[in-house]
Amino acid sequence: GAVVSQHPSWVICKSGTSVKIECRSLDFQATTMFWYRQFPKQSLMLMATSNEGSKATYEQGVEKDKFLINHASLTLSTLTVTSAHPEDSSFYICSAMHRDSRNEQFFGPGTRLTVL
Amino acid sequence: GQNIDQPTEMTATEGAIVQINCTYQTSGFNGLFWYQQHAGEAPTFLSYNVLDGLEEKGRFSSFLSRSKGYSYLLLKELQMKDSASYLCAVRDPNDYKLSFGAGTTVTVRA
C-alpha cells in the first residue's frame, strides 16, 4: 500500500510554454501533498504544501504565480510550471502524507523537466 | 531556521560497515527520517526515529539522540547496490514538513 504516482515521468518543452505535472495517491487519501524540486547533486527543496480544497502554501522564494498548484481531490494534486524557462529544468518530486501511517510522506517517482 | 548537516561523500568496501552521521538544529522536532536515493529516482524510506535509541532493520540501523541533535545511519555488509545518496530529514511537529540535509553519497567499491 501507500503508492504515489507521478505523470509524466519526464518532459521536454520549449521555453515559454506551460507544463502540468500530476501527483496521485493510488491506494489512500491524502489531504496534504508536498511538492519538491531537486537540482543535480543537491538535496530536495520544498516548494509548496498542497492542501485539498484550499490554497497551497508556498515556501519563501517560490513564485506562486509561476508554480500553480491545484489539489482538487483527495487523491490528486497538480503542479503547473507556467512560462517555463531553462532555469526551471529540474527534477520535481511530489509526496503524499498518509494520516493512517504516522503522517509519513510517501514519495512519487519524480518528473524530469527539461526546458529548451 | 533549520540546519541539518551530513557529510558529502563516503567510500567503503563491499562487505564493510559505514556510518553516516547527521546533526540537526531545528525549531521543532517530530521525528527523523533516513531515505535512500539512487540517481534519477525518488527517495525511498529507510528508517524513522522519534525516540532516543537504536532502530534495527536488517542490514540498516538508525540511532537518535534528541538531546545532542544527532543521528546516524549504519549500513552493514555493504553491497554494490547500496551505492546511492542517503538523505537525513527532520519533520516539523506543526505542519509535518520535512527539512532535508544535503545528502551523503556513498560509493561501495569491490
Backbone of each chain as ProteinMPNN parsed JSONL, in Angstrom:
{"seq_chain_A": "GAVVSQHPSWVICKSGTSVKIECRSLDFQATTMFWYRQFPKQSLMLMATSNEGSKATYEQGVEKDKFLINHASLTLSTLTVTSAHPEDSSFYICSAMHRDSRNEQFFGPGTRLTVL", "coords_chain_A": {"N_chain_A": [[0.814, -1.205, 0.0], [0.174, 2.435, 0.025], [1.057, 3.876, -2.326], [2.389, 6.21, -4.576], [1.963, 7.995, -7.521], [3.395, 9.681, -10.362], [2.916, 11.815, -13.15], [3.86, 13.378, -16.159], [6.702, 11.072, -16.376], [8.931, 12.13, -17.461], [9.594, 15.157, -19.24], [10.037, 17.257, -22.032], [10.204, 20.555, -23.034], [9.525, 23.609, -24.845], [10.941, 26.833, -24.267], [8.929, 29.171, -22.568], [6.533, 27.86, -22.723], [3.869, 26.072, -20.955], [3.8, 23.574, -18.431], [2.223, 20.749, -17.094], [2.207, 18.782, -14.194], [1.225, 15.781, -12.736], [0.258, 14.393, -9.605], [-0.55, 11.539, -7.909], [-2.178, 9.786, -5.287], [-2.447, 6.429, -4.992], [-3.67, 4.396, -3.49], [-4.623, 5.418, -1.156], [-6.097, 8.133, 0.689], [-5.147, 11.486, 0.52], [-4.963, 14.334, 2.235], [-3.055, 16.189, 2.34], [-0.401, 17.117, 0.288], [2.958, 17.372, -0.88], [5.228, 19.403, -2.744], [8.373, 19.111, -4.216], [11.589, 20.269, -5.345], [14.49, 19.323, -7.057], [17.734, 19.974, -7.791], [20.595, 19.005, -9.82], [22.796, 16.959, -7.979], [22.087, 18.064, -5.588], [20.086, 18.486, -2.603], [16.627, 17.69, -1.742], [14.376, 20.343, -2.12], [11.785, 21.917, -0.527], [8.964, 23.125, -2.178], [6.246, 23.819, -1.993], [3.234, 23.371, -0.051], [0.48, 21.401, -0.56], [-2.906, 21.523, -0.064], [-5.912, 19.776, 0.142], [-8.751, 21.158, -1.278], [-8.17, 23.752, -0.552], [-6.098, 26.736, -0.751], [-2.704, 26.459, -1.864], [0.253, 26.532, 0.161], [3.18, 28.354, -0.087], [6.741, 28.035, -0.075], [9.285, 30.281, 1.07], [10.533, 32.403, -1.42], [9.596, 30.986, -3.577], [7.751, 31.378, -6.461], [4.396, 31.897, -6.518], [2.709, 32.473, -8.643], [3.978, 31.455, -10.757], [4.372, 28.778, -10.319], [1.81, 26.931, -10.298], [-0.494, 25.396, -8.183], [-2.858, 22.87, -7.761], [-5.192, 21.175, -5.851], [-7.459, 19.28, -6.199], [-8.838, 17.006, -5.452], [-8.961, 14.263, -3.088], [-7.011, 12.547, -3.896], [-5.425, 13.597, -5.842], [-3.064, 15.948, -6.909], [-1.925, 18.753, -8.719], [0.833, 20.272, -10.368], [1.612, 23.094, -12.101], [3.927, 24.401, -14.207], [4.348, 27.492, -15.251], [4.988, 29.394, -18.217], [7.622, 28.339, -18.746], [11.182, 28.333, -18.268], [14.647, 27.788, -19.163], [16.047, 27.678, -16.701], [14.232, 26.531, -15.04], [14.433, 23.898, -15.421], [14.593, 20.808, -13.935], [14.355, 18.253, -11.378], [11.307, 17.24, -10.373], [9.543, 16.37, -7.546], [6.865, 14.801, -5.917], [5.117, 14.311, -2.819], [2.895, 12.415, -0.763], [0.954, 12.721, 2.115], [0.236, 10.338, 4.532], [-2.223, 9.863, 6.71], [-2.923, 7.717, 8.262], [-0.636, 6.408, 8.641], [1.277, 7.312, 10.567], [1.472, 9.918, 9.696], [3.348, 9.859, 7.703], [5.332, 10.706, 4.845], [4.908, 9.697, 1.549], [6.701, 9.162, -1.334], [6.451, 10.185, -4.758], [7.592, 8.935, -7.991], [8.938, 10.959, -9.287], [9.446, 13.658, -11.668], [11.174, 14.469, -14.507], [12.016, 17.505, -15.756], [12.859, 19.213, -18.637], [13.714, 22.19, -20.054], [13.953, 23.741, -23.077]], "CA_chain_A": [[0.0, 0.0, 0.0], [0.828, 3.731, 0.067], [1.768, 4.112, -3.581], [2.179, 7.529, -5.165], [2.438, 8.04, -8.905], [3.546, 10.987, -10.989], [2.85, 11.765, -14.605], [4.694, 12.367, -16.806], [7.963, 10.782, -15.705], [9.859, 13.105, -18.0], [9.006, 16.028, -20.246], [10.895, 18.264, -22.654], [9.333, 21.573, -23.605], [10.177, 24.833, -25.319], [10.883, 27.983, -23.368], [7.706, 29.96, -22.716], [5.33, 27.014, -22.637], [3.491, 25.63, -19.611], [3.847, 22.121, -18.25], [1.457, 20.292, -15.934], [2.664, 17.515, -13.612], [0.2, 15.221, -11.85], [0.677, 13.543, -8.492], [-1.719, 10.796, -7.438], [-2.052, 8.735, -4.29], [-3.211, 5.384, -5.662], [-4.42, 3.497, -2.609], [-5.005, 6.079, 0.085], [-6.491, 9.515, 0.512], [-4.123, 12.401, 1.033], [-5.422, 15.716, 2.308], [-1.872, 17.036, 2.185], [0.684, 16.671, -0.581], [4.073, 18.315, -0.925], [5.981, 19.439, -3.989], [9.793, 19.389, -4.031], [12.421, 20.415, -6.541], [15.848, 18.857, -6.775], [18.713, 20.231, -8.843], [21.64, 17.963, -9.813], [23.733, 16.832, -6.865], [21.6, 18.815, -4.437], [19.033, 17.782, -1.887], [15.264, 18.108, -2.054], [13.952, 21.616, -1.554], [10.338, 22.014, -0.517], [8.442, 24.289, -2.893], [4.926, 24.212, -1.509], [2.359, 22.381, 0.564], [-0.797, 21.389, -1.258], [-3.974, 21.053, 0.807], [-7.138, 19.512, -0.596], [-9.852, 22.091, -1.093], [-7.746, 25.099, -0.16], [-4.928, 27.233, -1.477], [-1.404, 25.92, -1.466], [1.157, 27.447, 0.853], [4.458, 28.311, -0.779], [7.935, 28.357, 0.689], [9.882, 31.572, 0.742], [11.312, 32.425, -2.647], [8.923, 30.249, -4.654], [6.726, 32.251, -7.041], [3.123, 31.192, -6.596], [2.083, 32.685, -9.947], [4.723, 30.681, -11.748], [4.156, 27.365, -9.997], [0.405, 26.839, -9.886], [-0.816, 24.111, -7.573], [-4.274, 22.6, -7.579], [-5.407, 19.907, -5.133], [-8.908, 19.253, -6.359], [-9.449, 15.828, -4.843], [-8.132, 13.659, -2.037], [-6.002, 11.669, -4.471], [-4.745, 14.233, -6.973], [-2.558, 17.312, -6.869], [-1.196, 19.072, -9.939], [1.761, 21.397, -10.369], [1.795, 23.635, -13.439], [5.03, 25.351, -14.355], [3.899, 28.398, -16.297], [6.036, 30.107, -18.934], [8.861, 27.691, -18.296], [12.461, 28.785, -18.803], [15.687, 26.772, -18.939], [16.426, 27.578, -15.281], [13.227, 25.707, -14.35], [14.769, 22.493, -15.641], [14.899, 20.216, -12.642], [13.635, 17.021, -11.029], [10.204, 17.634, -9.495], [9.074, 15.198, -6.811], [5.76, 15.063, -5.003], [4.878, 13.305, -1.783], [1.552, 12.452, -0.191], [1.016, 12.384, 3.532], [-0.713, 9.282, 4.876], [-2.555, 10.095, 8.109], [-3.02, 6.445, 8.977], [0.709, 5.845, 8.732], [2.097, 8.253, 11.343], [1.677, 11.119, 8.888], [4.554, 9.676, 6.888], [5.232, 11.129, 3.45], [5.274, 8.704, 0.547], [7.162, 9.933, -2.48], [6.249, 9.744, -6.122], [8.842, 8.597, -8.681], [9.596, 12.146, -9.807], [9.277, 14.094, -13.065], [12.338, 15.204, -15.004], [11.617, 18.56, -16.687], [13.927, 19.884, -19.384], [13.19, 23.312, -20.831], [14.957, 24.083, -24.096]], "C_chain_A": [[0.844, 1.249, 0.0], [1.684, 3.975, -1.169], [1.375, 5.474, -4.131], [2.748, 7.517, -6.575], [2.561, 9.485, -9.364], [3.488, 10.813, -12.489], [3.016, 13.168, -15.16], [5.963, 12.087, -15.999], [9.065, 11.689, -16.225], [9.15, 13.923, -19.075], [10.047, 17.022, -20.734], [9.978, 19.29, -23.302], [10.145, 22.78, -24.051], [10.01, 25.941, -24.292], [9.614, 28.788, -23.633], [6.427, 29.163, -22.629], [5.069, 26.63, -21.185], [3.452, 24.109, -19.561], [3.09, 21.749, -16.987], [1.981, 18.924, -15.491], [1.596, 17.045, -12.623], [0.821, 14.333, -10.785], [-0.567, 12.865, -7.932], [-1.34, 9.813, -6.335], [-2.995, 7.623, -4.744], [-4.081, 4.564, -4.715], [-4.695, 4.108, -1.241], [-5.387, 7.524, -0.234], [-5.49, 10.425, 1.197], [-4.665, 13.824, 1.043], [-4.266, 16.691, 2.119], [-0.858, 16.369, 1.284], [1.741, 17.763, -0.608], [4.748, 18.239, -2.29], [7.406, 19.882, -3.69], [10.458, 19.586, -5.398], [13.839, 20.002, -6.158], [16.731, 19.129, -7.979], [19.835, 19.209, -8.73], [22.575, 18.076, -8.631], [23.346, 17.718, -5.677], [20.473, 18.037, -3.779], [17.657, 18.277, -2.317], [14.959, 19.428, -1.361], [12.434, 21.695, -1.662], [9.91, 23.29, -1.232], [7.145, 24.777, -2.258], [4.208, 23.024, -0.889], [0.989, 22.522, -0.077], [-1.865, 20.774, -0.354], [-5.265, 20.918, 0.014], [-8.205, 20.533, -0.254], [-9.449, 23.48, -0.64], [-6.493, 25.495, -0.937], [-3.645, 26.611, -0.951], [-0.626, 26.979, -0.696], [2.552, 27.26, 0.285], [5.607, 28.659, 0.166], [8.507, 29.684, 0.211], [10.72, 31.456, -0.522], [10.692, 31.672, -3.81], [7.76, 31.1, -5.163], [5.414, 31.486, -7.229], [2.437, 31.363, -7.946], [2.789, 31.912, -11.044], [4.478, 29.179, -11.558], [2.753, 27.219, -9.405], [0.094, 25.439, -9.366], [-2.322, 24.015, -7.353], [-4.446, 21.23, -6.943], [-6.909, 19.693, -5.066], [-9.579, 18.056, -5.712], [-8.488, 15.241, -3.824], [-7.043, 12.738, -2.582], [-5.192, 12.329, -5.579], [-4.334, 15.667, -6.659], [-1.802, 17.554, -8.166], [-0.324, 20.303, -9.723], [1.918, 21.841, -11.817], [2.908, 24.66, -13.419], [4.662, 26.246, -15.526], [5.077, 29.149, -16.908], [7.421, 29.597, -18.51], [10.089, 28.263, -18.992], [13.519, 27.737, -18.489], [16.081, 26.611, -17.476], [15.405, 26.803, -14.45], [13.478, 24.216, -14.56], [15.239, 21.882, -14.333], [14.152, 18.888, -12.507], [12.57, 17.42, -10.011], [9.621, 16.373, -8.86], [7.913, 15.604, -5.905], [5.745, 13.99, -3.912], [3.462, 13.493, -1.252], [1.63, 11.988, 1.249], [-0.118, 11.429, 3.884], [-1.014, 9.381, 6.364], [-2.594, 8.8, 8.918], [-1.662, 5.768, 9.149], [1.646, 6.861, 9.382], [2.416, 9.519, 10.557], [2.955, 11.046, 8.055], [4.292, 10.159, 5.468], [5.708, 9.996, 2.558], [5.551, 9.442, -0.762], [6.751, 9.307, -3.808], [7.593, 9.505, -6.782], [9.552, 9.793, -9.296], [9.304, 12.402, -11.278], [10.49, 14.925, -13.465], [11.874, 16.213, -16.041], [12.85, 19.177, -17.32], [13.296, 20.951, -20.258], [14.274, 23.773, -21.799], [14.971, 25.588, -24.379]], "O_chain_A": [[2.073, 1.175, -0.022], [2.881, 4.245, -1.069], [0.201, 5.844, -4.151], [3.878, 7.082, -6.795], [1.917, 10.385, -8.826], [3.944, 9.809, -13.035], [2.36, 14.087, -14.668], [6.257, 12.8, -15.04], [10.024, 11.982, -15.511], [8.228, 13.443, -19.733], [10.833, 17.557, -19.952], [9.068, 18.923, -24.045], [11.307, 22.941, -23.674], [9.036, 25.964, -23.541], [9.268, 29.054, -24.784], [5.347, 29.733, -22.478], [5.91, 26.827, -20.307], [3.11, 23.451, -20.544], [3.287, 22.356, -15.934], [2.172, 18.025, -16.31], [1.128, 17.815, -11.784], [1.788, 13.615, -11.039], [-1.521, 13.532, -7.531], [-0.335, 9.108, -6.423], [-4.2, 7.841, -4.868], [-5.139, 4.083, -5.121], [-4.969, 3.39, -0.279], [-5.042, 8.057, -1.288], [-5.046, 10.159, 2.313], [-4.811, 14.447, -0.008], [-4.466, 17.859, 1.785], [-0.496, 15.209, 1.481], [1.444, 18.937, -0.384], [4.832, 17.177, -2.908], [7.632, 20.883, -3.011], [9.965, 19.139, -6.434], [14.313, 20.303, -5.063], [16.507, 18.583, -9.059], [20.019, 18.607, -7.672], [23.081, 19.155, -8.321], [24.196, 18.074, -4.86], [19.972, 17.055, -4.328], [17.542, 19.173, -3.152], [15.245, 19.608, -0.177], [11.868, 21.558, -2.746], [10.406, 24.38, -0.947], [6.959, 25.97, -2.017], [4.517, 21.862, -1.152], [0.416, 23.61, -0.13], [-1.733, 19.627, 0.071], [-5.664, 21.838, -0.7], [-8.524, 20.747, 0.916], [-10.317, 24.311, -0.367], [-5.916, 24.697, -1.675], [-3.519, 26.285, 0.23], [-0.831, 28.177, -0.888], [3.046, 26.136, 0.188], [5.458, 29.468, 1.082], [8.241, 30.137, -0.903], [11.516, 30.529, -0.673], [11.216, 31.719, -4.923], [6.888, 31.495, -4.389], [5.345, 30.54, -8.014], [1.665, 30.498, -8.359], [2.25, 31.738, -12.137], [4.392, 28.422, -12.525], [2.541, 27.362, -8.201], [0.381, 24.436, -10.02], [-2.962, 24.932, -6.84], [-3.909, 20.238, -7.436], [-7.543, 19.895, -4.03], [-10.781, 18.093, -5.45], [-7.34, 15.673, -3.715], [-6.24, 12.206, -1.815], [-4.352, 11.674, -6.195], [-5.139, 16.483, -6.21], [-1.114, 16.66, -8.66], [-0.687, 21.235, -9.006], [2.315, 21.046, -12.67], [2.84, 25.66, -12.705], [4.665, 25.8, -16.674], [6.036, 29.495, -16.219], [8.253, 30.341, -17.991], [10.034, 28.631, -20.165], [13.303, 26.881, -17.63], [16.418, 25.505, -17.054], [15.671, 26.457, -13.299], [12.816, 23.376, -13.951], [16.171, 22.381, -13.702], [13.42, 18.47, -13.404], [12.892, 17.883, -8.917], [9.253, 15.429, -9.559], [7.975, 16.623, -5.217], [6.298, 12.904, -4.081], [2.909, 14.592, -1.29], [2.284, 10.995, 1.565], [-1.281, 11.683, 3.571], [-0.174, 9.031, 7.193], [-2.325, 8.801, 10.12], [-1.563, 4.689, 9.733], [2.677, 7.222, 8.815], [3.48, 10.117, 10.72], [3.563, 12.071, 7.747], [3.181, 10.041, 4.952], [6.769, 9.412, 2.78], [4.737, 10.239, -1.228], [6.707, 8.086, -3.961], [8.631, 9.832, -6.206], [10.673, 9.648, -9.785], [8.962, 11.49, -12.031], [10.794, 15.945, -12.847], [11.385, 15.823, -17.101], [13.77, 19.609, -16.626], [12.447, 20.656, -21.1], [15.373, 24.146, -21.388], [15.753, 26.054, -25.209]]}, "seq_chain_B": "GQNIDQPTEMTATEGAIVQINCTYQTSGFNGLFWYQQHAGEAPTFLSYNVLDGLEEKGRFSSFLSRSKGYSYLLLKELQMKDSASYLCAVRDPNDYKLSFGAGTTVTVRA", "coords_chain_B": {"N_chain_B": [[15.169, 28.761, 12.062], [16.171, 25.994, 9.953], [18.748, 23.651, 10.269], [20.61, 21.214, 8.967], [23.069, 18.861, 8.963], [25.257, 16.753, 7.182], [27.807, 14.464, 6.081], [29.397, 14.951, 2.875], [30.393, 12.991, 1.1], [31.147, 9.47, 1.14], [33.194, 6.599, 1.112], [33.381, 3.092, 0.814], [34.258, -0.377, 1.263], [32.984, -3.294, -0.346], [31.028, -5.417, 1.679], [31.842, -4.279, 4.016], [31.294, -1.968, 6.816], [29.486, 1.054, 7.113], [29.061, 4.243, 8.576], [26.855, 6.864, 8.664], [26.699, 10.084, 9.677], [24.458, 12.508, 11.107], [23.7, 15.717, 12.02], [21.537, 17.998, 13.66], [19.848, 21.139, 13.905], [16.996, 22.419, 14.692], [13.865, 24.228, 14.627], [11.78, 22.832, 15.667], [10.808, 19.449, 16.496], [9.752, 16.4, 15.247], [10.444, 13.809, 14.755], [12.901, 11.905, 12.945], [13.999, 11.099, 9.753], [15.454, 8.71, 7.538], [16.415, 8.411, 4.188], [16.959, 6.623, 1.143], [18.403, 7.36, -1.958], [18.674, 6.685, -5.291], [20.431, 7.672, -8.229], [18.566, 9.81, -10.279], [16.16, 8.869, -9.393], [13.312, 8.787, -7.13], [13.343, 9.457, -3.557], [13.56, 6.691, -1.279], [12.056, 5.283, 1.583], [13.889, 4.541, 4.511], [14.275, 4.519, 7.354], [12.875, 5.529, 10.552], [13.05, 7.573, 13.335], [11.865, 8.592, 16.439], [12.057, 8.527, 19.122], [14.75, 8.362, 21.524], [17.501, 6.226, 20.856], [18.297, 3.031, 19.32], [17.23, 1.815, 16.207], [16.737, -1.119, 14.543], [16.859, -2.631, 11.378], [17.155, -5.151, 9.548], [19.956, -5.042, 7.476], [20.317, -2.422, 7.894], [20.569, 0.16, 10.324], [19.392, 2.675, 12.565], [20.144, 5.439, 14.62], [19.246, 7.634, 17.28], [19.754, 10.619, 19.136], [18.146, 12.839, 20.868], [18.779, 14.887, 22.663], [21.313, 15.589, 21.934], [20.958, 16.339, 19.357], [21.427, 14.591, 17.198], [21.978, 11.977, 14.873], [22.572, 8.752, 13.437], [23.055, 6.683, 10.547], [23.517, 3.345, 10.014], [25.091, 1.171, 7.897], [25.383, -2.14, 7.203], [27.378, -4.965, 6.094], [27.963, -4.19, 3.406], [26.737, -3.814, 0.081], [27.13, -3.725, -3.486], [24.904, -2.541, -4.6], [24.144, -0.767, -2.699], [25.321, 1.612, -3.178], [24.597, 4.904, -3.343], [22.73, 7.95, -2.712], [22.244, 9.17, 0.553], [19.786, 10.474, 2.528], [19.135, 12.608, 5.208], [16.423, 13.641, 7.165], [14.409, 15.946, 8.936], [11.371, 16.178, 10.695], [8.822, 18.621, 11.002], [6.898, 19.48, 13.853], [4.529, 20.921, 13.702], [3.483, 21.315, 11.088], [4.224, 19.1, 9.729], [6.147, 19.218, 7.772], [9.053, 18.226, 5.948], [12.481, 18.747, 6.452], [15.364, 18.579, 4.647], [18.682, 17.254, 4.779], [21.744, 17.829, 2.93], [22.464, 15.465, 1.822], [24.33, 12.396, 1.62], [26.656, 10.954, -0.383], [27.266, 7.685, -0.952], [29.73, 5.487, -1.923], [30.282, 2.266, -2.929], [32.898, 0.052, -3.156], [34.364, -2.654, -4.944]], "CA_chain_B": [[15.58, 28.118, 10.822], [16.531, 24.578, 10.01], [20.12, 23.383, 9.888], [20.825, 19.768, 9.013], [24.386, 18.615, 8.39], [25.739, 15.392, 6.981], [28.98, 14.513, 5.197], [29.064, 14.978, 1.454], [30.714, 11.729, 0.435], [31.824, 8.41, 1.882], [33.538, 5.446, 0.281], [33.645, 1.901, 1.62], [34.46, -1.613, 0.501], [31.913, -4.294, -0.297], [31.091, -6.26, 2.867], [32.23, -3.482, 5.182], [30.254, -1.206, 7.52], [29.654, 2.502, 7.013], [28.176, 5.004, 9.46], [26.611, 8.213, 8.159], [26.235, 10.928, 10.768], [23.593, 13.643, 10.791], [23.418, 16.588, 13.16], [20.476, 18.929, 13.294], [19.385, 22.225, 14.783], [15.73, 22.806, 14.088], [12.962, 24.951, 15.523], [10.893, 21.846, 16.264], [11.203, 18.081, 16.145], [8.712, 15.372, 15.294], [10.952, 12.599, 14.137], [13.979, 11.997, 11.967], [13.873, 10.073, 8.72], [16.545, 8.441, 6.604], [15.968, 7.945, 2.89], [17.962, 6.257, 0.143], [18.031, 7.859, -3.285], [19.551, 6.387, -6.407], [20.462, 8.758, -9.218], [17.423, 9.889, -11.182], [14.968, 8.272, -8.804], [12.806, 9.446, -5.934], [13.824, 8.85, -2.318], [12.804, 5.592, -0.686], [12.126, 5.31, 3.03], [14.73, 3.538, 5.171], [14.04, 4.408, 8.794], [12.233, 6.631, 11.254], [13.306, 7.601, 14.778], [11.269, 9.725, 17.145], [12.565, 8.396, 20.485], [16.175, 8.061, 21.589], [17.867, 4.82, 20.811], [18.66, 2.379, 18.074], [16.21, 1.056, 15.481], [17.427, -2.015, 13.622], [16.004, -3.199, 10.332], [18.013, -5.898, 8.642], [21.342, -4.554, 7.39], [20.344, -0.988, 8.2], [20.16, 0.572, 11.667], [19.448, 4.124, 12.738], [20.246, 5.837, 16.024], [18.863, 9.016, 17.55], [19.903, 11.25, 20.443], [17.477, 14.14, 20.744], [19.463, 15.907, 23.465], [22.514, 16.004, 21.196], [20.61, 16.713, 17.986], [22.357, 13.726, 16.457], [21.505, 10.675, 14.409], [23.416, 8.101, 12.43], [22.554, 5.531, 9.805], [24.576, 2.336, 9.938], [24.879, 0.201, 6.829], [26.275, -3.28, 7.412], [27.525, -5.926, 4.989], [27.7, -3.363, 2.23], [26.642, -4.424, -1.235], [27.322, -2.734, -4.552], [23.641, -1.835, -4.837], [23.97, 0.262, -1.663], [25.869, 2.878, -3.682], [23.452, 5.802, -3.511], [22.746, 9.107, -1.819], [21.443, 8.923, 1.748], [19.265, 11.767, 2.974], [18.626, 12.754, 6.568], [15.355, 14.646, 7.143], [13.741, 16.188, 10.214], [9.983, 16.586, 10.488], [8.309, 19.695, 11.854], [5.723, 18.987, 14.582], [3.314, 21.712, 13.468], [2.932, 21.166, 9.749], [4.735, 17.828, 9.189], [7.09, 19.41, 6.677], [10.378, 17.616, 6.091], [13.655, 19.52, 6.058], [16.371, 17.598, 4.252], [20.102, 17.553, 4.672], [22.218, 17.863, 1.543], [22.663, 14.112, 1.325], [25.665, 11.798, 1.644], [26.836, 9.985, -1.467], [28.066, 6.531, -0.545], [30.231, 4.674, -3.034], [30.765, 0.963, -2.482], [33.884, -0.474, -4.103], [34.593, -4.108, -4.858]], "C_chain_B": [[15.943, 26.676, 11.044], [17.965, 24.404, 9.533], [20.382, 21.899, 10.069], [22.104, 19.466, 8.272], [24.702, 17.137, 8.297], [26.911, 15.454, 6.021], [28.566, 14.409, 3.736], [29.265, 13.627, 0.79], [31.363, 10.757, 1.399], [32.072, 7.258, 0.918], [33.851, 4.274, 1.183], [33.737, 0.687, 0.698], [33.279, -2.548, 0.679], [32.117, -5.204, 0.917], [31.413, -5.508, 4.136], [31.008, -2.809, 5.81], [30.532, 0.278, 7.306], [28.629, 3.183, 7.912], [28.058, 6.427, 8.931], [26.0, 9.033, 9.292], [25.375, 12.085, 10.262], [23.385, 14.449, 12.068], [22.389, 17.628, 12.723], [20.241, 19.969, 14.369], [18.13, 22.762, 14.135], [14.834, 23.467, 15.122], [11.976, 24.01, 16.204], [11.316, 20.46, 15.824], [10.031, 17.133, 16.321], [9.189, 14.152, 14.538], [12.018, 12.865, 13.092], [13.897, 10.809, 11.029], [15.194, 9.918, 7.969], [15.945, 7.862, 5.325], [17.178, 7.556, 2.055], [17.486, 6.775, -1.206], [19.083, 7.479, -4.303], [19.398, 7.486, -7.448], [19.243, 8.687, -10.14], [16.143, 9.292, -10.647], [14.531, 9.054, -7.577], [13.371, 8.766, -4.682], [12.941, 7.684, -1.877], [13.087, 5.547, 0.808], [13.021, 4.19, 3.561], [14.359, 3.378, 6.642], [13.437, 5.67, 9.36], [12.531, 6.506, 12.742], [12.604, 8.818, 15.369], [11.677, 9.712, 18.622], [14.047, 8.066, 20.438], [16.417, 6.564, 21.499], [18.115, 4.331, 19.403], [17.473, 1.614, 17.502], [16.94, 0.194, 14.457], [16.444, -2.627, 12.643], [16.906, -3.871, 9.319], [19.437, -5.37, 8.649], [21.468, -3.096, 7.777], [19.868, -0.738, 9.626], [20.241, 2.082, 11.734], [19.364, 4.439, 14.221], [19.854, 7.297, 16.154], [19.188, 9.402, 18.983], [19.312, 12.651, 20.314], [18.211, 15.231, 21.526], [20.699, 16.427, 22.752], [22.186, 16.469, 19.776], [21.407, 15.896, 16.992], [21.687, 12.411, 16.084], [22.591, 10.055, 13.538], [22.662, 6.961, 11.784], [23.722, 4.581, 9.623], [24.214, 1.322, 8.86], [25.888, -0.925, 7.009], [26.335, -4.147, 6.163], [27.232, -5.246, 3.642], [27.696, -4.174, 0.94], [26.779, -3.319, -2.282], [26.06, -1.908, -4.759], [23.348, -0.765, -3.774], [24.589, 1.597, -2.072], [24.702, 3.787, -4.045], [23.687, 7.032, -2.658], [21.817, 8.814, -0.649], [21.072, 10.274, 2.367], [18.72, 11.674, 4.39], [17.565, 13.859, 6.528], [14.688, 14.73, 8.504], [12.338, 16.714, 9.947], [9.552, 17.63, 11.51], [7.036, 19.221, 12.564], [4.419, 19.714, 14.249], [2.663, 21.442, 12.114], [3.436, 19.915, 9.025], [5.641, 18.006, 7.981], [8.403, 18.713, 7.0], [11.451, 18.593, 5.634], [14.781, 18.53, 5.82], [17.783, 18.141, 4.407], [20.509, 17.465, 3.208], [22.448, 16.483, 0.953], [24.115, 13.677, 1.371], [25.732, 10.762, 0.534], [27.775, 8.889, -1.0], [28.455, 5.739, -1.79], [30.796, 3.388, -2.458], [31.68, 0.397, -3.562], [34.096, -1.967, -3.877], [35.905, -4.426, -4.148]], "O_chain_B": [[16.013, 26.198, 12.177], [18.348, 24.954, 8.501], [20.375, 21.389, 11.19], [22.226, 19.775, 7.086], [24.442, 16.371, 9.225], [27.011, 16.389, 5.227], [27.519, 13.849, 3.409], [28.422, 13.17, 0.018], [32.038, 11.155, 2.349], [31.266, 6.984, 0.029], [34.514, 4.437, 2.207], [33.35, 0.727, -0.469], [32.654, -2.581, 1.739], [33.218, -5.699, 1.159], [31.269, -6.053, 5.23], [29.867, -3.037, 5.409], [31.687, 0.704, 7.316], [27.477, 2.755, 7.997], [29.066, 7.115, 8.77], [24.923, 8.714, 9.798], [25.547, 12.568, 9.143], [22.941, 13.909, 13.081], [22.376, 18.072, 11.576], [20.409, 19.72, 15.563], [18.196, 23.482, 13.138], [15.015, 23.293, 16.327], [11.394, 24.37, 17.227], [12.096, 20.313, 14.883], [9.407, 17.066, 17.38], [8.438, 13.539, 13.779], [12.033, 13.912, 12.444], [13.745, 9.664, 11.457], [15.945, 10.878, 7.794], [15.1, 6.967, 5.356], [18.274, 8.088, 2.234], [16.312, 6.645, -1.554], [20.238, 7.891, -4.203], [18.361, 8.143, -7.529], [18.935, 7.638, -10.705], [15.145, 9.213, -11.363], [15.279, 9.878, -7.049], [13.825, 7.624, -4.748], [11.727, 7.697, -2.08], [14.222, 5.748, 1.242], [12.927, 3.043, 3.123], [14.153, 2.265, 7.126], [13.478, 6.735, 8.744], [12.292, 5.458, 13.341], [12.735, 9.932, 14.862], [11.649, 10.745, 19.291], [14.546, 7.554, 19.436], [15.638, 5.754, 22.001], [18.139, 5.097, 18.439], [16.798, 0.865, 18.209], [17.669, 0.706, 13.608], [15.359, -3.076, 13.012], [17.362, -3.25, 8.359], [20.057, -5.261, 9.707], [22.571, -2.584, 7.967], [18.897, -1.34, 10.084], [21.055, 2.702, 11.049], [18.625, 3.804, 14.973], [20.098, 8.1, 15.254], [18.944, 8.643, 19.921], [19.921, 13.537, 19.715], [18.254, 16.38, 21.086], [21.091, 17.579, 22.944], [23.073, 16.947, 19.069], [21.994, 16.439, 16.056], [20.939, 11.822, 16.864], [23.425, 10.762, 12.972], [21.766, 6.358, 12.374], [24.785, 4.969, 9.137], [23.156, 0.695, 8.912], [27.098, -0.698, 6.973], [25.466, -4.077, 5.293], [26.377, -5.678, 2.869], [28.511, -5.073, 0.731], [26.571, -2.139, -1.996], [26.134, -0.716, -5.059], [22.427, 0.037, -3.927], [24.402, 2.603, -1.387], [23.917, 3.478, -4.942], [24.703, 7.149, -1.973], [20.728, 8.272, -0.837], [21.934, 11.094, 2.68], [17.945, 10.775, 4.718], [17.789, 14.905, 5.918], [14.434, 13.712, 9.147], [12.135, 17.577, 9.093], [9.864, 17.542, 12.697], [6.176, 18.613, 11.926], [3.332, 19.186, 14.486], [1.44, 21.353, 12.012], [3.118, 19.695, 7.857], [5.88, 17.051, 7.241], [8.811, 18.619, 8.158], [11.345, 19.192, 4.564], [15.111, 17.733, 6.698], [18.041, 19.326, 4.196], [19.713, 17.074, 2.354], [22.607, 16.335, -0.258], [25.022, 14.488, 1.185], [24.956, 9.806, 0.517], [28.939, 9.143, -0.691], [27.604, 5.373, -2.601], [31.682, 3.415, -1.604], [31.294, 0.277, -4.725], [34.013, -2.462, -2.752], [36.253, -5.596, -3.989]]}, "name": "protein", "num_of_chains": 2, "seq": "GAVVSQHPSWVICKSGTSVKIECRSLDFQATTMFWYRQFPKQSLMLMATSNEGSKATYEQGVEKDKFLINHASLTLSTLTVTSAHPEDSSFYICSAMHRDSRNEQFFGPGTRLTVLGQNIDQPTEMTATEGAIVQINCTYQTSGFNGLFWYQQHAGEAPTFLSYNVLDGLEEKGRFSSFLSRSKGYSYLLLKELQMKDSASYLCAVRDPNDYKLSFGAGTTVTVRA"}
